[in-house]
Amino acid sequence: MKRSIRLPRRQPQTEIDNRPVLRFAPTAWAKLLYFRDRGESEIGGFGITLADDLLRIEEFCTVRHQTSIATIVFDDLAVADFFEAQVDRGRAPAQFARIWLHTHPGTSPLPSGTDEETFERVFGRCDWAVMFIIARGGRCYARLRFNTGPGGQLEIPVAVDYRLAFGPSAQEAWEAEYLANVDFDARLQIGLLQGPFLEDELWGEQAFSDDWPSDQRAFLSEEREARDER
């Protein structure tokens, strides 16, 4: 009597995920979580990256903004000052003006209608941009959008990258930045205060390409001077 031979089952091939990954330096990640959990409102800011690795966030930076549990309105002058300071440090727009980071105080990281409108209006003229959201429960959402050529967008994974050297916690400095830049105002939630994430006047009609236009820096300086005179 012949015995049947049972061949081992072939394991399904694991699909290789070739999507780019949004990676955080551990200190930047820790600061983002500190801001997320410090209060009950949304928090927004910008990711600063390496010049040769534009999807590795080295720093999470905030500017002055009013916020509620579902709304963020940035101070235009503070954004202009932040941009100018980054240029003074020799950074290109691709390093500091492409990755929008914000938190949701609830458990869902999915973008709201306001998030989508903001991403389109504010970052739609950039050649590429990332919208990242982290919810209070720990879930994340990241979407990379290309606005050049035929355009396109895709959700991308998120990771904390421990491979490069990173600094220690700076809780006292983070707390000082939080108190200086985050202004909780419940009136935003009930519509008594109106205002977009950023005023169109700040961004103007000029697209922010990776090659920072020489007149863009002048634009920021003139904008700040004009607002200081008001």
N, C-alpha and C positions, 0 to 999 in steps of 0.2 A: 504494500500500500504506500503510495507516494504521499509524502507530506507536502502540503502547500507552504510555500515560502512567502512570508509577509514582508514586503518591502517597506522600508521606512517612508513615511510621508514627506514629500518635499515641502520644506518650509517656504511660505510666501516671501518673495523678495521684498525687503524693506525699501520703501521709496525714499530717495535721498531728497531732503528738503534743501533746495538751493536758494531759498529766499534770503535776502540780507537780514541781519539781526541787529536790532537796536540794543546796544550794550551800555551799561552804566558802570563807571568806577564805583567801588564800594562806598566811598565817602559821599559821592554825589547821590547815590541811592539812599543812604542813611539820612542825609539832609532832606531829601524829598519826603521820606516817610515822617520825619520829625514835623515838617510843615503840614503834612496831611492830617496828622493826629493832634496837632497843637490846638486846633479849634474845631468848630462845627460847620465851617463854611468851605466853599471851594477855594482852592489856592492855584494861582497860575504863575508861570515863569518861562524862562528860556533855558535850553540846554546848550552849553558851550563844549565844543568838541576839539579833538586834535586836528591839526592842519592836514595830516595824512591819513586820517581815519574819521570821516565825517559822521559816522554812526556810533562812535564811542563817546559818550558824554562824560566829560571830566568834571564839570561843575553844573550845579543847578542854581540859577540866579533869579531872584525876583526883583520887581520894581514896584513902586507905590501903586496900589490898586484898591478900589472899593470892591467888596465882595459880600455875597449872601450864600445861602445853602445851594443856590442854583445859578448864580450870576457872578460874572467878573467884569469890571470896567476898569481898564488901565488908565493911569495918568499919562497923557500924551507927552508932556514935558519930561517926565521921568524916563519914558521909553527913549526919547530923543537923546537924553543925557547918557543912558545906558549904551545906546548904539555908538555914540561918539566916543565914549570911554573905551569901548572894545576896539574901535578903529585906532585910537591912540596907542593901544597895546600891540598893534600890528596884526590884528586878526581880520580875516576876510568875513563878509556877510555869511558865507556858507558855514562858518564856525559858530556863529552866535544868533543868527536871525532865520534859521530854517526849522528848528525843532521846538515846537510849542508843547510844553509840559503843563498839565493841570490835574487836579484831583477832583474826585466826586465824594461827597460825604456819605453817600449811600453805599449799597453793595454792588451796584451795576457800573461797570466801566464803559458801557456803550455810549457813544456820543449822542447828545441831545440835538434837537432841531437847531438850537442856538449855536451849539458847537459846530455843526455842519455849515451854518451860514457864516460863522466867523472864519472857519478854515477856508471857505471859498472866497470871502471878501478880502480878508487880510493877507492870506498866503497864496491866493490864486494867481498873482502876478509873479511869484517866485518861480525859478526854473524847477525847483523841487522843494518839498517840505514834508515834515512829519507831524502828525497829531498824536500825542500820547496822553492817555488817561489812566490813572490808577485810582481804584475805589477803596473805600475804608476797609472793606473785607479782604483786600489784597489782590483782587483780580485786576488784570491790566488789559489795555487795548492800545495797539499802535498801528497806524496806517501811513504808508509812504506813498506820496503822490508826485507824479511827474507831470509838469506842465509844458515841456518842450516836445517838439516833434508831434507824433500822434497823441501823446499824453497817455495817462493810465495811472492806476493806483492798486495797491495790494496791502492786505494786512500782513504784518511782519512780527516774528517772535521777539521776545524781550528777555534779556539775561543780565545778570550782574557779573562783571568781568574781573576776576581776581588775578589775572595773569601779569598785569603791570603793577608797578609800585603805586601805593596810594597812602594818603595821609590819615591822621587820626580824626576822631570826632572833634567838633568845635561847637559844642552845644551853646556856650555863652554867646558866641558870635551869631549863631543861628537864631537864638532867641532875640537878640538885638535887631537883627534884620527883619524878623517876623513883626516885632512891635513897630518898627519904622515903616514897613511897607504894606502891611495888611490892615485894612480898615473895614471891619464888619459893619454893614449897614442893612438892617432888615427891610428898609424901605425899597431897596432894589428888588426884593422878592415879591412885594405886593404892587410893584409898578409905580410907586410914588416918585422914584427917580428913574429917569430914562437915560440911556446912553449905550452906544455899541462898545464892544471890546476895545477897539481903538478907533479914533476918529479918522475918517478918510483924508482929512486935511493933512495929517502927519505923513501918510504914505504917498499922497499925491497920485499922479498918473504914471509915475516912472516905475518900471519893473526893477526888482532887485536881482541883478544877475550876479554870478560868482565873481566877476570882475567889478569891484566896487567903483562906480563912476566917480570921477574927480569932483563933479559938481554935487554929488549926493552928500558928501561930507559938509560942503558949504551949505547945502540945504538944511541939514540938521542944525548947524550953528545959527543960521539965520532964523530958523523956526524957534530956537530957544531964546534968542535975543528978542524976537517979536513978542513972545509970550511973557518974558520978563518985564517988558515995558507996559504990559496991560495992567 
